[in-house]
Amino acid sequence: MPYCDLQLHSTHSDGTDSPRRIVELAHAEGLGAIALTDHDTTTGQAEMRAAGAELGVQIISGVEITCEFGGKSMDMLGYCFDSGAEELQARLTVIQEGRLARNLEIIGKLNALGFDITYQEVAAEADKADGKIVGRPHFATVMIRKGIVLERQEAFDSYLAEGGAAYVQKLAVSPQECVQMLRSAGGLAVLAHPKLIRFPKDIGIRELLTALKAEGLAGLECYYSLHSEEETEFYLNLAREFDLLVTGGSDYHGGTRPEVSVGTGMGNLRVPMECAERLVAAAQ
């Protein structure tokens, strides 16, 4: 029985593998379908499709967009959209421009803390990895090389992640706006890794799903590398309760998260091929 992996990240955002390399790994794993869901960009889709056609792996268009919810960040996955849709690409460009401003602000905070690090060094690290977007993993790599931290997790925990000394909130849209922009491009919006969402005290997962379903939310990511069996079953029941499509993915990033593998996550992930089939059918 073939499986799929519907959350993968490449060098076009904050992953360390090219889209082609990801397809090769998926093919070796025997996956039937995959989706490249780089952060706020669709630039890797053409390479992904070319490799998929060559190796016989079905490619589903994908993207992951950061939303602002209750003053915190949460993520929305988009699938089966028209990558050339002007409105979607214009909005993604605005978000990418906000990423540059954020990166410069992170540099300013690190400098204020007494660390000798420049944006040029971080951008060069992204270029070295063939990265198209400069992200926090590239900051972490430079910080390790300069002896600011000993390992990547320390860089995030102490400085780059929310609550860290150099953290800067990413420019984000509302979840409702995100659903609408994906729908306007002919796509399907899926709430990503619900376990990681930090809910305000007065709002829970059911309230959020109710609000987003009214806007056109299509699915819920129930299978995920960090979900336990009990959590997976809980989210599957929620998807049934709200009549949502079920999706799942490893959230593969390559070398920045070496414990996560394409198709199998942390060793116990298997996303049924039926998830990909129903996703594609719903978009037609």
Secondary structure, 3 states (H helix, E strand, C coil): CCEEEEEECCCCCCCCCCHHHHHHHHHHHCCCEEEECCECCCCCHHHHHHHHHHHCCEEEEEEEEEEEECCEEEEEEEECCCCCCHHHHHHHHHHHHHHHHHHHHHHHHHHHCCCCCCHHHHHHHHHHCCCCCCCHHHHHHHHHHCCCCCCHHHHHHHHHCCCCCCCCCCCCECHHHHHHHHHHCCCEEEECCHHHCCCCCCCCHHHHHHHHHHHCCCEEEEEECCCCHHHHHHHHHHHHHCCCEEEEECCECHHHCCCCECCCECCCCCEEHHHHHHHHHHHC
